[in-house]
Amino acid sequence: MAAILEIPEVRQRVSPLSVEEYHRLDEFNENGRRTELIRGIVIEKMSKSPLHCTLAKRLYDKIVALLAGGFVVRHEDPLTLADSEPEPDVAVVRGSESDFTTAHPSTADLVVEVAVSSAALDRENASLYAEAGVKEYWIILGAERQVEVYRLPSNGRYQEKRLLAAGETIECGSVPGVWVRIADLFV
């Protein structure tokens, strides 16, 4: 948890809570701001740029079109983890919509975050997702037109990390049939 506090953007928005305490809060705080729980720290969510929204929507639409049965694509919906409740831009989880009417998923086969202004928190969250058994984690780097791909979670860390550029294609190793030409995200 100490490493996350070294990120200046995060340190300025800290208010410690347990997952149970966090669940008792309203969806919006008293200032009408949205938050998420990361490592027991309530973090105010940043506003989204038009590029962020465009990239997340394109990726969501692509994955939905390719997804086989037995999986659900979630968009900005929570994952309830041991000490966190992040809301990734896109998550692909096993099951059906009806499996999540009383509780959020506790892991995913694929999680994707779009990072336009700062990727520091998204990179820090790699260990969070690895600990939760998320099989694959992508960070879409909007300004750089690149994608960081994390795979093979073990002991709270991803054993494989790759950086892919606009001319390459990501083939998801954890969700059959899901692939994305990186250039298609940035048209």
Number of C-alpha atoms within 10 A of each C-alpha: 11 7 7 18 16 10 13 10 16 18 13 11 14 16 12 14 17 16 20 9 10 19 13 8 9 11 13 10 11 8 6 9 12 16 21 19 26 26 23 20 25 22 21 18 14 11 9 13 10 10 15 20 13 15 22 23 16 14 20 19 11 17 21 15 11 14 17 13 9 10 17 20 22 20 16 15 16 20 23 19 21 15 16 23 24 21 21 19 23 22 27 25 22 17 14 13 13 7 12 11 9 7 10 14 19 15 21 24 18 23 25 24 25 25 24 20 13 13 16 14 15 19 18 14 18 23 18 22 26 23 18 21 21 26 22 26 29 24 22 26 22 19 13 11 16 20 24 18 19 25 22 17 21 14 11 14 17 22 12 11 13 10 13 17 16 15 11 14 15 16 13 19 15 17 21 11 14 17 16 17 15 20 14 14 19 15 7
